[in-house]
């Protein structure tokens, strides 16, 4: 079989990257082309959060971030820890 790998072909459409709180309320939405890799968009989703999270020093509650497997990259984890 010749030609590009089917997973490498450009896809038509859009992809919605949505960040929600624990109750499912959207806090950030970024829309990209369907062929954009999730890792490239993850930090912009976090930068566009409309409500700032409470400081750990003030709130004293543990804060968690659950990501889809598409966002599972060391670069993203390192950047999130810095914030």
C-alpha positions, -999 to 999 in steps of 0.1 A, spaced: 0 0 0 14 34 -9 6 68 3 4 85 37 -6 67 68 -44 71 73 -38 86 108 -15 113 94 -40 127 69 -55 161 75 -90 159 90 -118 183 82 -138 199 110 -131 213 144 -121 201 178 -134 216 211 -110 216 241 -132 222 272 -120 227 307 -146 223 334 -149 223 372 -159 193 393 -196 200 386 -191 202 348 -194 239 345 -172 251 316 -143 274 327 -124 276 294 -130 266 258 -106 267 229 -116 256 194 -90 243 169 -88 225 136 -95 188 139 -59 179 128 -43 200 156 -25 179 182 -40 181 218 -6 188 233 -2 220 213 -35 234 227 -34 222 264 -16 252 278 -37 277 259 -68 261 274 -53 265 309 -43 301 301 -79 310 291 -96 300 323 -121 328 331 -121 321 369 -88 320 387 -84 291 411 -79 299 448 -44 299 461 -33 267 478 -18 289 506 -52 304 513 -76 275 506 -55 246 520 -75 222 499 -58 198 475 -64 207 439 -64 181 411 -63 182 374 -76 153 354 -67 151 317 -76 130 288 -50 107 275 -44 130 245 -29 156 270 -6 131 288 28 146 281 56 154 304 59 190 291 23 197 301 27 182 335 58 202 342 42 235 331 10 228 352 31 222 383 49 255 378 16 274 379 
